[in-house]
Amino acid sequence: MSQPETINYFGFCKRCGTGPLAARVCGGCERLWVICDECDATWPDPTCEGEPIALSDPDLPCPVCNASLIQPPSRWADLADLTRVGWRKNVMGQGTPFGVERDQTDEKE
């Protein structure tokens, strides 16, 4: 079993109030997007000012290039990605994505 990936969080979602916010790297254009790990609300930067971008498709298409923000090669941003775009200072904590522990428990059964 592989180790769960670490996610760098920016706080909690301003839309749903419960989901942690983290950056995804688009596998198509390599742009970073801040996404709620619970409700999928999406913002272009970690300040999450204004209304989130509505991504209606379950694959969460990138607003720039339409590549899936969920499927590989898209991935959670690491500290190097966040440093590259100047977002590292916004990181408030680290953790694993919702559902990872449950998914790994299901694999054992």
C-alpha positions in Angstrom: 0.0 0.0 0.0 1.3 3.4 -0.9 1.6 6.3 1.6 -1.1 8.9 1.4 -0.1 12.1 -0.3 0.4 15.2 1.9 -1.8 18.2 1.1 -0.9 21.8 2.1 -4.0 23.5 3.4 -4.9 27.2 3.3 -7.8 27.1 5.8 -11.5 26.2 5.5 -13.9 26.8 2.6 -15.8 30.1 2.7 -18.6 28.5 0.8 -19.4 25.3 2.7 -17.6 26.2 5.9 -16.3 22.6 6.5 -14.0 21.6 3.7 -10.3 22.3 3.8 -8.9 24.4 1.0 -5.8 23.2 -0.9 -4.2 23.8 -4.3 -4.4 21.5 -7.3 -1.9 21.6 -10.2 -3.6 21.3 -13.5 -2.1 18.5 -15.5 -2.8 20.3 -18.8 -1.6 23.9 -18.2 0.2 23.5 -14.8 -1.8 26.4 -13.4 -2.7 26.2 -9.7 -6.3 26.4 -8.4 -7.5 26.4 -4.8 -10.2 23.8 -4.4 -12.3 22.8 -1.4 -11.7 19.2 -0.6 -15.3 18.8 0.4 -17.6 20.8 -1.9 -15.2 21.4 -4.8 -15.6 25.2 -4.8 -12.7 26.6 -6.8 -10.8 29.9 -6.6 -7.8 31.3 -8.7 -5.7 32.1 -5.6 -5.5 31.2 -1.8 -7.2 34.4 -0.7 -10.5 33.0 -2.0 -11.9 36.4 -2.4 -15.3 36.7 -4.1 -17.5 33.9 -5.4 -15.9 30.6 -6.3 -15.7 29.5 -10.0 -18.5 27.1 -10.8 -17.1 23.9 -12.2 -20.2 21.8 -13.0 -18.6 18.7 -14.5 -17.7 16.0 -12.0 -14.1 15.9 -13.4 -13.7 19.6 -12.4 -12.4 21.0 -15.8 -9.6 23.6 -15.5 -11.1 27.0 -16.3 -8.1 27.8 -18.5 -7.5 24.6 -20.6 -10.4 22.2 -19.7 -8.1 19.4 -18.5 -9.5 17.5 -15.5 -8.3 18.9 -12.1 -9.2 15.5 -10.5 -7.6 12.9 -12.8 -3.9 12.4 -13.3 -1.6 14.1 -14.3 -3.4 16.7 -12.2 -2.3 16.5 -8.5 -2.3 18.3 -5.2 0.4 21.0 -5.2 3.5 20.4 -3.1 5.6 23.0 -1.4 7.8 23.6 -4.4 4.7 24.4 -6.5 3.4 26.8 -3.9 6.8 28.5 -3.6 7.0 28.9 -7.4 3.7 30.9 -7.5 4.3 32.7 -4.2 1.6 30.9 -2.3 3.7 29.1 0.3 3.2 31.9 2.9 -0.5 31.1 2.8 -0.1 27.5 4.0 -1.8 27.0 7.4 -1.2 23.3 7.8 -0.7 19.9 6.2 -2.8 16.7 6.1 -4.2 14.0 3.8 -7.2 14.4 1.4 -10.7 13.5 2.8 -11.5 9.9 2.2 -7.9 8.7 1.9 -7.9 6.8 5.2 -11.2 5.2 4.4 -10.1 4.2 0.9 -7.0 2.6 2.3 -9.0 0.7 4.9 -11.3 -0.6 2.2 -8.2 -2.0 0.3 -7.2 -4.1 3.4 -10.6 -5.8 3.5 
